[in-house]
Amino acid sequence: MPEIIVVGSGIGGLVAGALLARYGKQVMVLESHGIAGGAAHSFVRQGFHFDSGPSFYCGLSADPDSVNPLRQVLALLGEKIPATAYDPLGHYHFRKPRYRFLAIEMPI
Ligand SMILES: Cc1cc2nc3c(=O)[nH]c(=O)nc-3n(C[C@H](O)[C@H](O)[C@H](O)COP(=O)(O)OP(=O)(O)OC[C@H]3O[C@@H](n4cnc5c(N)ncnc54)[C@H](O)[C@@H]3O)c2cc1C
């Protein structure tokens, strides 16, 4: 029987659940969607991968002094995720070919 039930498996719910479990609580995370991750999940259609929400994360790569809260949570949990530093910032890295993400201003 869980001591704590977290409703929602977005980054917030997963962080709360993982930290509570890290400190010894019995946690259950409930999710109404078919995929965990909330706004930050992804999906595949006809071989193309889509981000449902965020596609820009800063502070998750090699810098051990990063102040990114998610990076600090992952360090506390002893978890590592693969991350490639933006170089230059805003330049997305795909295996092949290489695309550049451009911000454009649209006339109103
Ligand atoms: C289009 C878009 C682009 C974004 N781009 C970026 C970006 O580039 N960089 C960045 O850092 N951030 C970005 N963000 C913000 C970031 O995605 C969110 O701040 C973060 O994912 C929110 O996490 P959360 O856990 O607070 O909420 P959510 O991700 O919304 O998670 C809530 C979860 O709770 C579930 N839920 C709700 N009600 C119930 C219920 N009654 N029972 C069970 N489950 C329930 C939902 O299904 C969902 O899975 C973007 C967001 C969007 C929408």
PDBQT file of the ligand as one rigid body, heavy atoms in Angstrom, charges set to zero:
ROOT
HETATM    1  C1  LIG A 201       4.419  23.088 -26.435  1.00  0.00    +0.000 C 
HETATM    2  C2  LIG A 201       5.315  23.199 -25.219  1.00  0.00    +0.000 A 
HETATM    3  C3  LIG A 201       6.663  23.471 -25.404  1.00  0.00    +0.000 A 
HETATM    4  C4  LIG A 201       7.502  23.558 -24.283  1.00  0.00    +0.000 A 
HETATM    5  N1  LIG A 201       8.852  23.787 -24.473  1.00  0.00    +0.000 NA
HETATM    6  C5  LIG A 201       9.704  23.747 -23.441  1.00  0.00    +0.000 A 
HETATM    7  C6  LIG A 201      11.130  23.801 -23.658  1.00  0.00    +0.000 A 
HETATM    8  O1  LIG A 201      11.585  23.871 -24.788  1.00  0.00    +0.000 OA
HETATM    9  N2  LIG A 201      11.940  23.727 -22.565  1.00  0.00    +0.000 N 
HETATM   10  C7  LIG A 201      11.447  23.599 -21.299  1.00  0.00    +0.000 A 
HETATM   11  O2  LIG A 201      12.242  23.529 -20.355  1.00  0.00    +0.000 OA
HETATM   12  N3  LIG A 201      10.099  23.553 -21.062  1.00  0.00    +0.000 NA
HETATM   13  C8  LIG A 201       9.241  23.606 -22.092  1.00  0.00    +0.000 A 
HETATM   14  N4  LIG A 201       7.890  23.506 -21.891  1.00  0.00    +0.000 N 
HETATM   15  C9  LIG A 201       7.420  23.441 -20.510  1.00  0.00    +0.000 C 
HETATM   16  C10 LIG A 201       7.526  22.033 -19.924  1.00  0.00    +0.000 C 
HETATM   17  O3  LIG A 201       7.133  21.064 -20.870  1.00  0.00    +0.000 OA
HETATM   18  C11 LIG A 201       6.610  21.970 -18.720  1.00  0.00    +0.000 C 
HETATM   19  O4  LIG A 201       6.932  22.996 -17.805  1.00  0.00    +0.000 OA
HETATM   20  C12 LIG A 201       6.694  20.652 -17.971  1.00  0.00    +0.000 C 
HETATM   21  O5  LIG A 201       6.765  19.509 -18.838  1.00  0.00    +0.000 OA
HETATM   22  C13 LIG A 201       5.462  20.587 -17.088  1.00  0.00    +0.000 C 
HETATM   23  O6  LIG A 201       5.539  19.438 -16.291  1.00  0.00    +0.000 OA
HETATM   24  P1  LIG A 201       4.431  19.191 -15.196  1.00  0.00    +0.000 P 
HETATM   25  O7  LIG A 201       4.770  17.882 -14.534  1.00  0.00    +0.000 OA
HETATM   26  O8  LIG A 201       4.297  20.375 -14.316  1.00  0.00    +0.000 OA
HETATM   27  O9  LIG A 201       3.035  19.102 -15.961  1.00  0.00    +0.000 OA
HETATM   28  P2  LIG A 201       2.559  18.190 -17.176  1.00  0.00    +0.000 P 
HETATM   29  O10 LIG A 201       3.709  17.841 -18.081  1.00  0.00    +0.000 OA
HETATM   30  O11 LIG A 201       1.375  18.879 -17.749  1.00  0.00    +0.000 OA
HETATM   31  O12 LIG A 201       2.107  16.825 -16.489  1.00  0.00    +0.000 OA
HETATM   32  C14 LIG A 201       0.870  16.665 -15.882  1.00  0.00    +0.000 C 
HETATM   33  C15 LIG A 201       0.505  15.179 -16.019  1.00  0.00    +0.000 C 
HETATM   34  O13 LIG A 201      -0.609  14.907 -15.166  1.00  0.00    +0.000 OA
HETATM   35  C16 LIG A 201      -1.517  14.077 -15.858  1.00  0.00    +0.000 C 
HETATM   36  N5  LIG A 201      -2.801  14.281 -15.225  1.00  0.00    +0.000 N 
HETATM   37  C17 LIG A 201      -3.516  15.428 -15.122  1.00  0.00    +0.000 A 
HETATM   38  N6  LIG A 201      -4.643  15.221 -14.427  1.00  0.00    +0.000 NA
HETATM   39  C18 LIG A 201      -4.645  13.908 -14.075  1.00  0.00    +0.000 A 
HETATM   40  C19 LIG A 201      -5.546  13.090 -13.350  1.00  0.00    +0.000 A 
HETATM   41  N7  LIG A 201      -6.690  13.590 -12.809  1.00  0.00    +0.000 N 
HETATM   42  N8  LIG A 201      -5.239  11.777 -13.162  1.00  0.00    +0.000 NA
HETATM   43  C20 LIG A 201      -4.086  11.267 -13.683  1.00  0.00    +0.000 A 
HETATM   44  N9  LIG A 201      -3.179  11.999 -14.395  1.00  0.00    +0.000 NA
HETATM   45  C21 LIG A 201      -3.470  13.308 -14.587  1.00  0.00    +0.000 A 
HETATM   46  C22 LIG A 201      -1.445  14.560 -17.299  1.00  0.00    +0.000 C 
HETATM   47  O14 LIG A 201      -1.902  13.565 -18.195  1.00  0.00    +0.000 OA
HETATM   48  C23 LIG A 201       0.070  14.798 -17.437  1.00  0.00    +0.000 C 
HETATM   49  O15 LIG A 201       0.768  13.632 -17.835  1.00  0.00    +0.000 OA
HETATM   50  C24 LIG A 201       7.002  23.401 -22.972  1.00  0.00    +0.000 A 
HETATM   51  C25 LIG A 201       5.622  23.114 -22.800  1.00  0.00    +0.000 A 
HETATM   52  C26 LIG A 201       4.797  22.997 -23.905  1.00  0.00    +0.000 A 
HETATM   53  C27 LIG A 201       3.317  22.653 -23.711  1.00  0.00    +0.000 C 
ENDROOT
TORSDOF 0
